[in-house]
Every structure is written in C-alpha cells, then in structure tokens.
C-alpha cells in the first residue's frame, strides 16, 4: 500500500494531537507530535535555568543545543509513542502550565527551529507519517500529499484546555488559560521564522461544533481518498 505524508497544523488546543494520533493508529503510520519537541526543549531550559531577562534571544539555550537529545519511544501498553529528553520520559512534565507559558518564546529562535525541523524531516523520510504542529505543511513537509489545518475559536479551545489541566490536578484559572492561548496564537502567527499559517493547499477544518468522532471520520476519509489518488 502506498504510504503518504500527512501534515496537520493549527492553533494550540484545537485537538490536533488527538486526531493525528487516532489517524496514525488507523493507518498504521508513525505519529509525531512536533509541539512536544518544542516543549521538551523548553523543559530543558527550565531545568537548567537558561531563561534570563537579559537574554531574550536565548543564546545560552542555543549553546546547549548539542546536549539536547530528543526521541519518541513507543509504549506498547499505551499503543503510542512518548517523548524522551536525554533518555528520560518527559511526556507529562512538558504539558504543565509553566512550559506552556514559555514555549512560544523558545519556538521563535531560528537555531532551535532548524535543529527540530531537521530531526522532523529525518523522522518522515520514509513517509507513512502523521505529524502535527504549526509549520508542518508549510516548512517541514511542503510536499506532503495531505495537509489539514484545524481551527476553533479561542474560547472553545480555552474551555477544552482548562478541563484538561483541571483533570490533571493543576490549579488554574480559566482567564489565565484563555490569556495563554491568545498570547500563543499571536506569537505563533507573528514570529519571523515559520509563522503559523495555513498552507495554500491545506484542507481547513473548524472543529468548534464537531464531536471528536465526526472530526476523526472526516480526516480518515480525506486520508483514504488521498492514498487512493496516490496509487
Ligand atoms: O502544539 P503545542 O501546543 O504542544 O505546541 C507547543 C508550542 O510549540 C506552540 O506554542 C508553538 C510551538 N510549535 C511550533 O512553533 N512549531 C511546531 N511545529 C509545533 C509547535
């Protein structure tokens, strides 16, 4: 069966990762959450105290890049891969509010993006991959056979994220979550390198009014159609 590359981009907390993972499972493709990679680099910077007000360009973090090793390790019990930072599973830690508040600052740095994009391309060199993020259809895999761009209003997304954080036992205030989402939207879509934007040939899906099942059916249908056309 022909294997294709599927790029799923969109704003934060649109549920991209969930649908991307479901799609990869259904197609027996590799799934890569590229946001987790930016989050893991952010976690490294927090652990190593590399955020300084007088270093907005994060030059100290850039100097540490050769020491940052990222990988996805498949967990057969879960049925999907989790991210490891220098050999340690950090999947849970990278989802904290502290990391969310710092990650956009890390994702604007050109050297960090270059390192991660290179790694992402090497993961997708044999196709058969679903990768989600912000610049997958525009920069990482501009030749992807299927590109999907997912949107929903900031309010809808903040409600989802708030529930998720509460479910994980984090003490959060809804307004703080909404503010973080709006700020990340702004930074992600206005940064100089690889800003978040819909690729011209991407299919846009607004999932504000869709159930997760409806969304999954839609992307699966698109993927099967694209695979058939690529035969
Ligand atoms: O998808 P996420 O919310 O876990 O992503 C975390 C941050 O990483 C997000 O604010 C933007 C950045 N990111 C990026 O710049 N490029 C990507 N391909 C993926 C994520």
Boltz pocket constraint, residues with backbone or C-beta under 6 A from the ligand:
constraints:
  - pocket:
      binder: B
      contacts: [[A, 11], [A, 12], [A, 13], [A, 34], [A, 35], [A, 36], [A, 38], [A, 39], [A, 100], [A, 103], [A, 104], [A, 107], [A, 132], [A, 133], [A, 134], [A, 135], [A, 136], [A, 184], [A, 188], [A, 194]]
      max_distance: 6.0
